[in-house]
C-alpha cells in the first residue's frame, strides 16, 4: 500500500470547501478531498482541482487511509446534525491523537459538547470560525480556531499559511478552549449584522432625506472608504451603488426590501440576554431584518399610518453627509464595544482566557468586518489587556467626543423626518446610558418591590436586600423567603 501523502482531509465540496482546498494546495499542502455525494469529488478533480496535488477520495475509509498521522480531518458541512453524523461515521477509522476540525458556523455550545465527548475517546476536536466568503476562502480567510489545545501545534502551520495577512501577521491564532473559536466567530457575525444595518440606515437617510441619487451615494461611500471608515463593507456598498443591470438601470432599486438571516446574529443577541450584557445594536440589527420580512404588512400600513409632515431638507447637504459619516463611526465604536463586552463576560462565565487584541488582529484581514478601525482596537487591548470597555480607551473616548454633536443631529433629524434608524438610535442610547452616573432603575426596583415584594438595595448599604410594606396593608415577607 502506498505511503499516505495527505496533510489534511476536507469533507464538503461546496464553494467554501473547494476554495479552501485550492488555497491549501497553493501553500504546498496536500489535501484529500471528499464529499458525501461522491460524484462531486470526481467533478472537482476533473475541473477546479485538475493539475493540482489534491487527492480525491471515494469513501471515508479511503480518505482516512490517505492521511499522514496524526490524521487531520476538516468538516465544512451544514451546522447541526450533519456535523454529528459525520463525526459518528469517522470515529471507526480514527485513532487516539487524531484531529477533527469543524469549519462550519456551528453553535458554540454544540462545539463545547463535542469537545468533551471526543476528549473521552482520545480525539482532539477543534471548532474554527472561518470568515471571508468564497474570495476569502480562496485567497486568505480570517480563521478563529479553538478547542483541544493539543491540536494547535499540528494545524498551526496550515492555518496560519492559508490565512489572510495584516502587516505581515496571519489573521489567525489560537482563540481558546472548547467552543471559544465558534463563539468569537458568532460575535464577529453579530457585529457584521450591526455594521450592515448602520450602512443601510446611512443609505436610507441619504436617499430619503437628502434625495441623493445612486451615483452621488457611490461617491460618498468611496470618499468614506478613504477615511477612518475604510472597510470591506463600505467598499462593496460603493460598488453595489454603481452596479447597473443589463437594461442599464440600477440593480439595487429592483431588489426586494426583505432581508434573510442564517442565525448567527440571532445567536449573538440570545447570548447577550443569557449573560445579561446589553448588546443592543446587534439586537436591533436582527429585529430590523425581522421587520423587513413583514413586507406585505408594511405596504398595507404605509397607506394607513401617517408620518410627520416634514418639509424638504433645506440645510447644507454636504455638512449633513459628514454628520452621517460621524454618526456611523460613533455607532460602530459602540457596536464593537458591546461585542467585546459580550466576549469578556462569556469568557469570565466559562473560564476561558481570550486574547482580545489577538481577536482584533484576526479580524483585521480576510473577514467580512475587516477594517482599518480594528487596528485601533488591537492597540487599545495591547495597551491595556484588562480594559473593561473600549469606550474607556483614550483613543475611542476622543473619537466619540469628536462625533457626538453630529451623531445627535443625525438621530434627531431622522426622528423629525420619520426615517427609522434603530441602530444609530440604540447606539446613542447605550452611550448615554453607559455614561450616566445614575439611571432610573431605582424607581424600577421600587415598583418590583411594591407589586411583588422583590426587595431592593439602598445606596448606603449595597448588598443588603430589604422589603417595604408600601401600602400599609401588605405583608412584611419578601418574595425571596417564599418556599415553593
SEFI-198088 format. One line per field, with one value per residue (C-alpha): residue number from 1; x, y, z negated. Coordinates in nm, 4 decimals. Example, Ala and Ser with C-alpha at 12.3 -4.5 7.8 and 13.67 -1.06 7.14 Angstrom:
2
num	1|2
u	1.2300|1.3670
v	-0.4500|-0.1060
w	-0.7800|-0.7140
% end
This chain:
484
num	1|2|3|4|5|6|7|8|9|10|11|12|13|14|15|16|17|18|19|20|21|22|23|24|25|26|27|28|29|30|31|32|33|34|35|36|37|38|39|40|41|42|43|44|45|46|47|48|49|50|51|52|53|54|55|56|57|58|59|60|61|62|63|64|65|66|67|68|69|70|71|72|73|74|75|76|77|78|79|80|81|82|83|84|85|86|87|88|89|90|91|92|93|94|95|96|97|98|99|100|101|102|103|104|105|106|107|108|109|110|111|112|113|114|115|116|117|118|119|120|121|122|123|124|125|126|127|128|129|130|131|132|133|134|135|136|137|138|139|140|141|142|143|144|145|146|147|148|149|150|151|152|153|154|155|156|157|158|159|160|161|162|163|164|165|166|167|168|169|170|171|172|173|174|175|176|177|178|179|180|181|182|183|184|185|186|187|188|189|190|191|192|193|194|195|196|197|198|199|200|201|202|203|204|205|206|207|208|209|210|211|212|213|214|215|216|217|218|219|220|221|222|223|224|225|226|227|228|229|230|231|232|233|234|235|236|237|238|239|240|241|242|243|244|245|246|247|248|249|250|251|252|253|254|255|256|257|258|259|260|261|262|263|264|265|266|267|268|269|270|271|272|273|274|275|276|277|278|279|280|281|282|283|284|285|286|287|288|289|290|291|292|293|294|295|296|297|298|299|300|301|302|303|304|305|306|307|308|309|310|311|312|313|314|315|316|317|318|319|320|321|322|323|324|325|326|327|328|329|330|331|332|333|334|335|336|337|338|339|340|341|342|343|344|345|346|347|348|349|350|351|352|353|354|355|356|357|358|359|360|361|362|363|364|365|366|367|368|369|370|371|372|373|374|375|376|377|378|379|380|381|382|383|384|385|386|387|388|389|390|391|392|393|394|395|396|397|398|399|400|401|402|403|404|405|406|407|408|409|410|411|412|413|414|415|416|417|418|419|420|421|422|423|424|425|426|427|428|429|430|431|432|433|434|435|436|437|438|439|440|441|442|443|444|445|446|447|448|449|450|451|452|453|454|455|456|457|458|459|460|461|462|463|464|465|466|467|468|469|470|471|472|473|474|475|476|477|478|479|480|481|482|483|484
u	0.0000|0.1292|0.2631|-0.0090|0.0588|-0.2331|-0.1579|-0.5286|-0.8631|-1.1534|-1.5140|-1.7685|-1.7101|-1.9415|-1.7840|-1.6057|-1.4689|-1.3354|-1.1717|-1.0049|-0.8640|-0.7181|-0.5778|-0.4057|-0.2744|-0.1248|0.0621|0.2228|-0.0141|-0.1546|-0.5298|-0.7543|-1.0976|-1.4219|-1.7932|-2.0957|-2.2124|-1.9009|-1.9741|-1.8894|-1.5373|-1.4917|-1.6230|-1.3905|-1.0871|-1.1595|-1.2237|-1.1143|-0.8538|-0.7105|-0.3304|-0.3057|-0.1714|-0.5220|-0.6121|-0.9716|-1.1276|-1.4117|-1.5155|-1.4402|-1.2231|-1.0333|-0.9940|-0.8515|-0.6122|-0.4506|-0.3671|-0.0381|-0.0589|-0.1874|-0.4759|-0.6334|-0.9907|-1.1748|-1.5542|-1.7196|-2.0763|-2.4080|-2.4131|-2.6173|-2.6987|-2.4791|-2.1664|-2.2624|-2.3429|-2.0013|-1.8214|-2.0016|-1.9092|-1.5458|-1.4717|-1.4293|-1.1429|-0.9593|-0.7087|-0.6151|-0.4464|-0.6203|-0.7845|-1.1319|-1.1856|-1.5332|-1.5000|-1.8741|-2.0889|-2.1695|-2.3394|-2.0631|-2.2457|-2.2513|-1.8743|-1.8366|-2.0275|-1.8360|-1.5001|-1.5903|-1.7362|-1.4421|-1.1871|-1.3090|-1.2310|-0.8823|-0.9790|-0.8706|-1.1616|-1.1314|-1.4157|-1.2881|-1.4600|-1.3873|-1.4746|-1.4277|-1.6760|-1.5645|-1.2969|-1.1501|-1.1507|-0.9593|-0.7022|-0.6850|-0.9648|-0.9745|-0.9535|-1.0585|-0.9677|-1.0487|-1.0987|-0.8459|-0.5240|-0.3026|-0.4320|-0.2933|0.0740|-0.0482|-0.2679|-0.0953|0.1311|-0.1543|-0.3957|-0.1505|-0.0135|-0.3536|-0.4946|-0.5097|-0.2154|-0.2308|0.1009|0.2687|0.0869|-0.1542|-0.5193|-0.5328|-0.4293|-0.5477|-0.8588|-0.9174|-1.0693|-1.3917|-1.6257|-1.4264|-1.3413|-1.7022|-1.8151|-1.5776|-1.6997|-2.0596|-1.9804|-1.7984|-2.1153|-2.3284|-2.1025|-2.1311|-2.5132|-2.4675|-2.2230|-2.4531|-2.7584|-2.5678|-2.4650|-2.8256|-2.9506|-2.6895|-2.8145|-3.1781|-3.1011|-2.9035|-3.1735|-3.4918|-3.3842|-3.1192|-3.2586|-2.9171|-2.9056|-2.7013|-2.4029|-2.3827|-2.4105|-2.1446|-1.9136|-1.9923|-1.9093|-1.5927|-1.4853|-1.5690|-1.3598|-1.0533|-1.1149|-1.1375|-1.4364|-1.2106|-1.3574|-1.4695|-1.8418|-1.8139|-1.6141|-1.8722|-2.1569|-1.9901|-1.9704|-2.3342|-2.4475|-2.2743|-2.3886|-2.6280|-2.8431|-2.8366|-3.1062|-2.8793|-3.0854|-2.9506|-2.9907|-3.0247|-3.3633|-3.5035|-3.4146|-3.6968|-3.6529|-3.6678|-3.3587|-3.2913|-3.0627|-2.8840|-2.8912|-2.5524|-2.6736|-2.9758|-2.7471|-2.5359|-2.8459|-2.9693|-2.6266|-2.6292|-2.9634|-2.8414|-2.5265|-2.7015|-2.4821|-2.6593|-2.5559|-2.8361|-2.7099|-2.6777|-3.0211|-3.1720|-2.9961|-3.1602|-3.5021|-3.4610|-3.4297|-3.7408|-3.9299|-3.8145|-3.9644|-4.3120|-4.3165|-4.6847|-4.7923|-4.5629|-4.7007|-5.0542|-4.9588|-4.7863|-5.1261|-5.2910|-5.0340|-4.9243|-4.5750|-4.4555|-4.5366|-4.1709|-4.0725|-3.7939|-3.4442|-3.3193|-2.9900|-2.6345|-2.6290|-2.2501|-2.2408|-2.5218|-2.3421|-2.0411|-2.2697|-2.3999|-2.0391|-1.9608|-2.2797|-2.1828|-1.8315|-1.9505|-2.2205|-1.9672|-1.7419|-2.0382|-2.1206|-1.7672|-1.7522|-2.0700|-1.9326|-1.6137|-1.8215|-2.0100|-1.6860|-1.5367|-1.8436|-1.8739|-1.5032|-1.5435|-1.8509|-1.6950|-1.3410|-1.1886|-0.8809|-0.9371|-0.6765|-0.8874|-0.6030|-0.5352|-0.9030|-0.8977|-0.5909|-0.7687|-1.0442|-0.8061|-0.7968|-0.9781|-1.3124|-1.6316|-1.5869|-1.2231|-1.1436|-0.8735|-1.0592|-0.9675|-0.6040|-0.7128|-0.8978|-0.5866|-0.3777|-0.6351|-0.6096|-0.2301|-0.2062|-0.4444|-0.5367|-0.7740|-0.9670|-1.3277|-1.4830|-1.3479|-1.5311|-1.2890|-0.9772|-0.8242|-0.8358|-1.2010|-1.3062|-1.1651|-1.3203|-1.6702|-1.6362|-1.5500|-1.8531|-2.1077|-2.2787|-2.3144|-2.4419|-2.7164|-2.8060|-2.8481|-3.0667|-3.2894|-3.3185|-3.4147|-3.6895|-3.8223|-3.8328|-3.9827|-3.6848|-3.6246|-3.2665|-3.2829|-2.9082|-2.7959|-3.0555|-2.9821|-2.6066|-2.6594|-2.8996|-2.6419|-2.3689|-2.5883|-2.6871|-2.3299|-2.2052|-2.4919|-2.3866|-2.7468|-3.0238|-3.3947|-3.3643|-3.4223|-3.7875|-3.7948|-3.6685|-3.9346|-4.2059|-4.0914|-4.0902|-4.4330|-4.6158|-4.4082|-4.2082|-3.8918|-3.6784|-3.4303|-3.0894|-3.0192|-2.7405|-2.5724|-2.5940|-2.5402|-2.5604|-2.8325|-3.1785|-3.4772|-3.8543|-4.1007|-4.4717|-4.5614|-4.9415|-4.9645|-5.1890|-4.9334|-4.7142|-4.3561|-4.2380|-4.0239|-4.0516|-3.7057|-3.8388|-4.1243|-4.0841|-4.2490
v	0.0000|0.3458|0.5728|0.8237|1.1688|1.3797|1.6600|1.7198|1.5895|1.8204|1.6994|1.9209|2.0427|2.3423|2.6766|2.7395|2.3848|2.3844|2.7249|2.6315|2.3156|2.5162|2.7729|2.4955|2.3424|2.6801|2.6858|2.3450|2.1236|1.8015|1.7842|1.4786|1.5855|1.4064|1.4750|1.2714|1.2762|1.1123|1.2311|1.5834|1.4612|1.3364|1.6653|1.8670|1.6533|1.6846|2.0598|2.3031|2.0656|1.9475|1.9765|2.0261|1.7917|1.7403|1.3736|1.2569|1.0013|0.7580|0.6860|0.7981|0.4872|0.5617|0.9269|0.8420|0.5825|0.8571|1.0794|1.1148|1.0801|1.2441|1.2455|1.5871|1.5938|1.9208|1.9353|2.2112|2.0860|2.2327|2.3098|2.0851|1.7187|1.6797|1.7507|1.4897|1.2359|1.2785|1.2535|0.9233|0.7858|0.8998|0.7610|0.3932|0.4951|0.7293|0.6628|0.8423|1.1762|1.2284|1.5660|1.6633|2.0295|2.1774|2.4812|2.5475|2.8006|2.5703|2.6956|2.7235|2.5091|2.2218|2.2631|2.2609|1.9307|1.7699|1.8701|1.6985|1.3863|1.3353|1.4049|1.0868|0.8942|1.0470|1.2519|1.6184|1.8361|2.1889|2.4303|2.7005|3.0137|3.0754|3.4170|3.5946|3.4321|3.2457|3.5014|3.4885|3.1077|3.1055|3.3777|3.4235|3.3941|3.5011|3.1820|3.1553|2.8078|2.6892|2.3568|2.0903|2.2882|1.9876|2.0049|2.3548|2.2588|2.0093|2.2554|2.5888|2.5829|2.5008|2.7549|3.0443|2.9816|2.9997|3.2849|3.6475|3.8624|4.2042|4.3921|4.0543|3.8870|3.5988|3.6746|3.3511|3.2488|3.0064|3.1555|2.9339|2.6098|2.4282|2.6393|2.9637|2.9761|2.9354|3.1823|3.4504|3.3795|3.4152|3.7579|3.8515|3.7714|3.9679|4.2715|4.2168|4.2404|4.5696|4.7168|4.6292|4.7818|5.1054|5.1338|5.0672|5.3442|5.5826|5.4934|5.5450|5.8937|5.9999|5.8692|5.9812|6.2916|6.4351|6.2933|6.1773|5.9535|5.6329|5.7832|6.0536|5.7937|5.5766|5.8786|5.9347|5.5711|5.5967|5.9057|5.7343|5.4360|5.6639|5.7721|5.6118|5.4151|5.2289|4.8762|4.5865|4.6563|5.0269|4.9271|4.6740|4.9191|5.1699|4.9003|4.7933|5.1582|5.1828|4.8461|4.8548|4.5699|4.4584|4.7188|4.9999|5.0633|5.0362|4.6822|4.7901|4.9576|4.6316|4.4230|4.3329|4.5078|4.1957|4.0513|3.6946|3.5586|3.2331|3.2573|3.3761|3.7337|3.5947|3.3643|3.6681|3.8553|3.5487|3.5067|3.8722|3.8193|3.4997|3.6663|3.9966|4.2061|4.4979|4.4193|4.6448|4.7369|4.3766|4.3056|4.5945|4.4784|4.1356|4.2930|4.5204|4.2121|4.0662|4.3916|4.3938|4.0450|4.1871|4.3448|4.2859|4.4288|4.7304|4.8052|4.7966|5.0045|5.2659|5.3538|5.3908|5.5198|5.8797|6.0078|6.3655|6.6488|6.7334|6.9763|6.9154|6.9215|7.2809|7.2529|7.2073|6.8629|6.8283|6.9069|6.6579|6.3839|6.4451|6.4231|6.0836|5.9699|6.0712|5.9052|5.5863|5.5939|5.6602|5.3911|5.1449|5.2095|5.1324|4.8139|4.6765|4.7847|4.5829|4.2797|4.2796|4.3229|4.0043|3.8138|3.9329|3.8298|3.4901|3.4201|3.5031|3.2796|2.9833|3.0219|3.0973|3.3180|3.5187|3.7472|4.0438|4.2194|3.8921|3.8643|4.2187|4.1202|3.8055|4.0348|4.2871|4.0947|3.8212|3.8527|4.0435|4.3064|4.3726|4.7403|4.9896|5.0551|4.7089|4.8186|5.0802|4.8106|4.5915|4.8874|4.9563|4.5992|4.5882|4.8993|4.7574|4.3857|4.4338|4.7192|4.6784|4.8701|5.0065|5.3340|5.3973|5.3724|5.7205|5.6956|5.5878|5.8303|6.1173|5.9874|5.9604|6.3093|6.4469|6.2766|6.3342|6.6537|6.5230|6.1858|6.3569|6.5768|6.2720|6.0791|6.3822|6.4672|6.1053|6.1255|6.4553|6.3078|5.9748|5.7700|5.4623|5.4490|5.1764|5.1044|5.4709|5.5441|5.2459|5.3079|5.6642|5.5492|5.2932|5.5586|5.7942|5.5116|5.3914|5.7414|5.8069|5.8123|5.7496|5.5739|5.5496|5.1836|5.2905|5.3503|5.0162|4.8418|5.0185|4.9117|4.5475|4.5535|4.7230|4.4662|4.1544|4.2028|4.1505|4.3665|4.6435|4.7691|5.1088|5.3331|5.3456|4.9672|4.7825|4.4059|4.4094|4.3446|4.4950|4.4971|4.7762|4.7398|5.0200|5.0138|4.9594|4.6567|4.4274|4.1790|4.2164|3.8902|3.9350|3.7054|3.5612|3.3933|3.2142|2.8378|2.6829
w	0.0000|0.0913|-0.1834|-0.2933|-0.1483|-0.2709|-0.5175|-0.5793|-0.4535|-0.3824|-0.3716|-0.1950|0.1591|0.1721|0.2709|-0.0635|-0.0819|0.2741|0.2311|-0.0994|0.0616|0.3527|0.1063|-0.0940|0.2294|0.3316|-0.0011|0.0526|-0.1489|-0.0072|-0.0664|-0.0402|0.0870|0.0027|0.0361|-0.0706|0.2930|0.4370|0.7930|0.6684|0.5868|0.9452|1.0895|0.8632|0.9542|1.3275|1.3186|1.0410|0.8913|1.2264|1.2332|0.8535|0.5845|0.4435|0.3900|0.4388|0.2023|0.2805|-0.0802|-0.4376|-0.4858|-0.1647|-0.2709|-0.6161|-0.4661|-0.2549|-0.5565|-0.7453|-1.1242|-1.3302|-1.0844|-1.0369|-0.9045|-0.8433|-0.8060|-0.6036|-0.6205|-0.7380|-1.1110|-1.3397|-1.2873|-0.9759|-1.1871|-1.4481|-1.1737|-1.0090|-1.3441|-1.4163|-1.0728|-1.1033|-1.4508|-1.3477|-1.1143|-1.3539|-1.6331|-1.9561|-1.8860|-1.5508|-1.4916|-1.3704|-1.2752|-1.2269|-0.9996|-0.9694|-1.1550|-1.4473|-1.7618|-2.0220|-2.2799|-2.0281|-1.9963|-2.3782|-2.3882|-2.1002|-2.2533|-2.5807|-2.4164|-2.1786|-2.4508|-2.6283|-2.3066|-2.2711|-1.9621|-1.9521|-1.8423|-1.7015|-1.6248|-1.3927|-1.2716|-0.9017|-0.7618|-0.4325|-0.1971|0.1142|0.2044|-0.1467|-0.1461|0.1837|0.1179|-0.2598|-0.5163|-0.8785|-1.0887|-1.4551|-1.5884|-1.9415|-2.1193|-2.2201|-2.2769|-2.1922|-1.8341|-1.7684|-1.7037|-1.4391|-1.2462|-1.3180|-1.0123|-0.7725|-0.9208|-0.9509|-0.5998|-0.4302|-0.6432|-0.5310|-0.6417|-0.8068|-0.8317|-0.7706|-1.0628|-0.9903|-1.0706|-1.2646|-1.6145|-1.8790|-2.0427|-2.3475|-2.4771|-2.3827|-2.1659|-2.2028|-1.8291|-1.7244|-1.9927|-1.8607|-1.5046|-1.6265|-1.7780|-1.4553|-1.2607|-1.5087|-1.4631|-1.0870|-1.1222|-1.3108|-1.0570|-0.7675|-0.9403|-1.0154|-0.6487|-0.5403|-0.7705|-0.6236|-0.2738|-0.3821|-0.5181|-0.2098|0.0231|-0.1544|-0.3471|-0.1135|0.2123|0.3406|0.6464|0.6558|0.8365|0.5707|0.2922|0.4562|0.4444|0.0755|-0.0098|0.1997|0.0005|-0.3290|-0.2282|-0.2191|-0.5783|-0.9236|-0.7848|-0.5380|-0.5373|-0.3194|-0.3747|-0.2807|0.0281|0.1513|0.0768|0.3113|0.5822|0.5280|0.5666|0.9054|1.0407|1.3369|1.4694|1.8338|1.9135|1.7911|1.4758|1.1226|0.9904|0.6254|0.6824|0.8258|0.5187|0.2779|-0.0588|-0.2778|-0.4442|-0.5480|-0.8180|-0.8901|-1.2688|-1.3967|-1.4600|-1.6433|-1.8491|-1.9465|-2.0634|-2.2581|-2.4231|-2.5249|-2.7006|-2.8678|-3.0028|-3.0830|-2.8508|-2.6725|-2.3136|-2.1950|-1.8481|-1.7254|-1.8755|-1.6787|-1.3609|-1.3985|-1.4698|-1.1647|-0.9457|-1.1123|-1.0440|-0.6810|-0.6424|-0.7176|-0.3727|-0.2839|-0.6210|-0.5770|-0.2302|-0.3718|-0.6787|-0.4607|-0.3115|-0.6543|-0.9060|-0.8670|-0.9410|-1.0083|-0.7661|-0.7214|-0.4512|-0.2013|-0.3514|-0.3360|-0.5212|-0.3944|-0.2268|-0.2331|-0.6042|-0.6788|-0.4806|-0.7057|-1.0100|-0.8885|-0.8499|-1.2095|-1.3395|-1.1559|-1.3026|-1.6600|-1.6377|-1.5000|-1.8017|-2.0319|-1.8384|-1.8740|-2.2387|-2.3004|-2.1120|-2.3198|-2.6395|-2.5487|-2.4814|-2.8120|-3.0162|-2.8444|-2.8945|-3.2631|-3.2999|-3.1163|-3.2496|-2.9078|-2.8669|-2.5500|-2.3934|-2.2800|-2.0972|-1.9137|-1.8177|-1.6748|-1.4701|-1.3418|-1.2139|-1.0507|-0.7225|-0.5341|-0.7125|-0.6302|-0.9044|-0.8145|-0.8504|-0.9388|-1.2635|-1.4047|-1.4276|-1.6841|-1.8819|-1.8845|-2.0100|-2.2857|-2.4198|-2.3708|-2.5899|-2.8497|-2.8233|-3.1212|-2.9528|-3.0701|-2.7801|-2.4517|-2.5176|-2.8062|-2.5878|-2.5353|-2.1539|-2.1342|-2.4079|-2.1995|-1.8738|-2.0256|-2.1740|-1.8271|-1.6692|-1.9445|-1.8221|-1.4650|-1.5932|-1.7958|-1.4979|-1.2706|-1.5155|-1.5861|-1.2130|-1.1382|-1.4034|-1.2607|-0.9080|-1.0190|-0.8970|-1.1163|-1.2457|-1.5132|-1.5095|-1.5216|-1.7929|-2.0164|-1.9928|-2.1155|-2.3893|-2.5073|-2.5105|-2.7145|-2.9485|-2.9963|-3.0795|-3.3273|-3.6908|-3.7884|-3.5932|-3.6867|-3.7870|-4.1497|-4.0552|-3.8753|-4.1907|-4.3985|-4.1535|-4.1665|-4.5442|-4.5566|-4.3430|-4.4040|-4.7262|-4.5169|-4.7548|-4.6741|-4.7905|-4.9465|-4.8157|-5.1569|-5.2101|-4.8807|-4.9025|-5.1689|-5.0234|-5.2044|-5.1551|-5.2348|-5.3052|-5.0592|-5.1081|-5.4828|-5.4269|-5.2568|-5.4366|-5.5513|-5.3925|-5.0794|-4.7786|-4.8385|-5.1554|-4.9819|-4.9586|-4.6538
% end
